[in-house]
Amino acid sequence: MIKIENLNLSFGTRHILKDVNLNCDRGKTLVIIGTSGAGKSTILKCICGLLKPQSGAIWLDGQNILKLNKKELNKIRHKTGMVFQYSALFDYLTVFDNVAFGLRKNTKKSEEEIEKICMEKLTLLNLSHTRNSYPDELSGGMKKRVALARTLVLEPEVILYDEPTSGLDPITTGATNNLINFGKNHLNMTSVVVSHDLMTINNVADNVAFIHDGRIIFFGTYKELKESDNPYVVQFMHGYTEGPIKTIG
């Protein structure tokens, strides 16, 4: 479903992504891990077209999105949804209007149809009681679920998650992981998840990619990750302050 080949992206003299190669099969979940600033979220932004690399290819459902014109890119973007780290909800809109936003903007569905679709997703995520609430009235976990509902109503084939469990308590983290797995197991969605959370990685990943200094230095299952003798992986998994990854302080 997703194939990235020799991706390079720079901002001025800063080389952010360096010959990145990745793939994620249809209906599977790829988790990208690494230290802060390694390039994880940058990969997501390239997949959804927010950033354009200087070289390489990003194949999405058989099409190289880096070769598409604006009209073609917008069409294939409809297959992709993104759940941002901080939810990115509109504070001035109610929960329902946030969830309905994409349907109203990108489809010609009637308000009756929109009502039905949005309430189905809000009910699925146990949020139906919040339809008339505003984002600042919700907890962090609820905001993340609203952001997911907003993505699900458009029925994307691919969902990109940027730190979906960041700042959440263990119980809400578990519930969020269940939602990611629900999309895979029941909706056949392909997911790419950026995360530091080992519980999330263990619970949702079919494969894990470790990126360091813009390069992929490990790709495999979570079991293979735990058993790896790669010194970068060992340091990351155990939280060691000493090792090849330089720490601050």
Order of alpha helices (4+ residues) and beta strands (2+ residues): beta-beta-beta-alpha-beta-beta-alpha-beta-alpha-alpha-alpha-beta-alpha-beta-alpha-beta-beta-alpha-alpha
